[in-house]
Amino acid sequence: MDPAADEFIYEAIFAAPVESVVERLKMYSSLLELWLDLPESL
């Protein structure tokens, strides 16, 4: 974790992956495409 890079640890433990993130992982074939469309919040 690097606070200077706005990294943080979530207080909650998620029992299942976040569906919006999983959908995007399946949707794109390159990291750049994925990076530009990741949700900003869970």
C-alpha positions, 0 to 999 in steps of 0.5 A: 500500500502506497498512500502517496499513490492513492493506494489503500486497503479496503476495510471490508472483505468482499465474499465475491468479486465485484461484477462490474470489474469482472465484466470489464476483465472479460470485455477487453483484450488489452490492459490499456482498454481495461484501464480506461474503463475501470469503475472508480468505486466499488 
